[in-house]
């Protein structure tokens, strides 16, 4: 499920993609308006099945994370940190499996 929310700090709109257990698997950048966040969700749905859209990274502390990118190279969403590479790959698979879910607007 996707959740759209607005930050109290900067008034920008964001979305999180959550797994069925409620864990956040992908978080967006900030958008100036709600339509931007909705377009970002559509971009996740359109790009999540293309493995070349995932940028796999290793942090300085040795943990693993990934970014999902659009065709133009812009980052659509970023993952949490994972202790293992296998955990990161499972996170990518979870994005693919959950991106078809409903969109819940927490700003309404």
Residue pairs with C-beta under 8 A, 6 or more apart in sequence:
1 17
1 18
1 98
1 101
1 102
1 103
1 104
2 15
2 16
2 17
2 18
2 41
2 44
2 101
2 102
2 103
2 104
3 15
3 16
3 18
3 103
3 104
3 105
3 106
4 13
4 14
4 15
4 34
4 37
4 38
4 41
4 103
4 104
4 105
4 106
4 107
5 13
5 14
5 15
5 16
5 106
5 107
6 12
6 13
6 14
6 34
6 106
6 107
7 13
7 14
7 30
10 30
12 30
12 31
12 32
13 30
13 31
13 32
13 33
13 34
13 36
13 37
13 107
14 27
14 28
14 29
14 30
14 31
14 37
15 27
15 28
15 37
15 40
15 41
15 77
16 24
16 26
16 27
16 28
17 24
17 25
17 26
17 27
17 44
17 77
17 95
17 98
17 99
17 101
18 24
18 25
18 98
19 25
19 94
19 98
20 98
24 80
25 79
25 80
25 91
25 94
25 95
25 98
26 44
26 68
26 77
26 78
26 79
26 95
27 77
27 78
27 79
27 80
28 37
28 40
28 76
28 77
29 40
29 75
29 76
29 77
31 37
31 39
31 40
34 105
34 107
38 103
40 76
40 77
41 103
43 70
43 76
44 68
44 76
44 77
44 95
44 99
45 99
45 100
47 53
47 68
47 69
47 70
47 71
47 76
48 68
48 95
48 96
48 99
49 96
53 68
53 69
53 70
53 71
54 66
54 67
54 68
54 69
54 92
55 66
55 67
55 68
55 69
55 75
56 64
56 66
56 88
57 64
57 65
57 66
57 67
58 64
59 65
59 81
63 81
63 82
63 83
64 81
64 82
64 83
64 84
64 85
64 87
64 88
65 78
65 79
65 80
65 81
65 82
65 88
66 78
66 79
66 88
66 91
66 92
67 75
67 76
67 77
67 78
67 79
68 75
68 76
68 77
68 78
68 95
69 75
69 76
70 76
79 88
79 91
79 92
79 95
80 91
82 88
82 90
82 91
